[in-house]
Amino acid sequence: EVQGWAPRGALVPYCFGCAPALSGVRAMATGEAEKLGAKDSRISGAMRAIGIRIGRYPKRWAGVSAVVTLVLLFAGMLTRIQLGGSKPMTTPDPFELQWGVSGGRTEKTIRFMDVQKDRQAPWKKTSS
């Protein structure tokens, strides 16, 4: 075998930079897939098992994910006033205040600037 080329009949061509990524595919093609998870930690083994299950049944997992998403969406929406809940649909606070820390310097500055915007400068007032 010449380095950089796949043996005749291989599913995936070998490349110099992607040997670790292709090792799993090559092991599965040659029947050595059982050796892949031999040195895994518990977490790696669990993640590998989950990935294998999702890979075997992608449509089933897509359906389960869609159902879970819809259940969470509707459960969150049912807490809003328009649908019989106690929380308002939107907040009247400006965007910056929603993401600011309550009682922090940023919140105080934003509230101060809002007050200053509402005041009209003496030189902008119309004279009668």
C-alpha positions in Angstrom: 0.0 0.0 0.0 1.3 3.4 -0.9 0.9 6.0 1.9 -1.8 8.5 0.9 -3.9 6.2 -1.2 -6.6 3.7 -0.1 -6.2 0.0 -0.9 -8.2 -1.3 -3.8 -11.9 -1.6 -3.0 -11.8 0.8 0.0 -15.0 2.8 0.6 -13.2 6.0 1.5 -9.9 7.3 0.1 -7.2 7.9 2.6 -5.9 11.4 3.0 -3.0 12.7 5.1 -4.9 15.1 7.3 -8.1 13.1 7.9 -6.8 9.8 9.1 -8.4 10.1 12.6 -11.8 11.1 11.1 -11.8 8.2 8.6 -10.5 5.6 11.0 -14.1 4.8 12.2 -15.4 4.5 8.7 -12.5 2.3 7.7 -12.9 0.1 10.8 -16.6 -0.3 10.1 -15.9 -1.3 6.5 -13.2 -3.8 7.5 -15.3 -5.3 10.3 -13.1 -4.0 13.1 -15.7 -1.7 14.6 -15.9 -3.6 17.9 -12.3 -2.5 18.7 -13.3 1.2 18.3 -14.9 1.6 21.7 -12.5 -0.6 23.6 -10.6 2.2 25.2 -13.5 4.7 25.7 -14.3 6.3 29.0 -17.8 6.0 30.4 -18.9 9.3 28.9 -17.3 8.6 25.5 -18.9 5.1 25.5 -22.3 6.6 26.4 -22.0 9.2 23.7 -20.9 6.6 21.1 -23.9 4.4 22.0 -26.3 7.4 21.7 -24.8 8.3 18.3 -25.1 4.8 17.1 -28.8 4.6 18.1 -29.5 8.0 16.5 -27.7 6.9 13.3 -29.7 3.7 13.0 -33.1 5.4 13.4 -32.8 9.0 12.2 -36.5 9.4 11.3 -37.6 8.1 14.7 -35.3 10.5 16.5 -36.3 13.4 14.3 -40.0 12.7 15.2 -39.2 12.4 18.9 -37.3 15.7 18.8 -40.1 17.5 17.0 -42.7 16.2 19.6 -40.6 17.3 22.5 -40.0 20.7 20.9 -43.8 21.2 20.3 -44.7 20.1 23.9 -42.2 22.6 25.3 -43.4 25.4 23.0 -47.1 24.9 23.9 -46.3 24.5 27.6 -44.5 27.9 27.5 -47.2 29.6 25.5 -50.0 28.4 27.9 -48.4 30.5 30.7 -49.2 33.8 28.8 -52.2 36.0 29.6 -53.6 35.7 26.1 -53.9 32.0 26.5 -55.2 32.0 30.1 -51.9 32.2 32.0 -50.5 34.9 34.3 -47.5 36.2 32.4 -47.6 39.0 29.8 -46.7 38.1 26.2 -44.2 40.9 25.9 -42.5 43.2 28.3 -42.7 47.0 28.0 -39.0 47.4 29.1 -36.5 48.4 26.4 -34.2 45.7 25.0 -31.2 47.0 26.9 -32.9 46.8 30.2 -34.1 43.2 29.6 -30.6 42.1 29.3 -29.1 44.3 31.9 -28.5 43.4 35.6 -31.2 44.7 37.9 -29.9 47.5 40.0 -26.6 47.7 38.2 -24.8 50.7 36.9 -25.9 50.0 33.3 -29.6 50.0 34.3 -29.2 53.2 36.2 -27.4 54.8 33.3 -30.1 53.7 30.8 -32.9 55.0 33.0 -31.0 58.3 33.5 -30.6 58.7 29.7 -34.2 57.9 29.1 -35.2 60.8 31.5 -32.7 63.1 29.8 -34.1 62.3 26.4 -37.6 63.3 27.5 -36.4 66.7 28.8 -36.1 69.4 26.2 -32.9 71.5 26.2 -33.5 75.2 26.9 -32.1 76.3 23.5 -34.4 73.9 21.7 -37.6 75.4 23.2 -39.7 77.6 21.1 -40.1 81.2 22.2 -43.4 82.8 22.2 
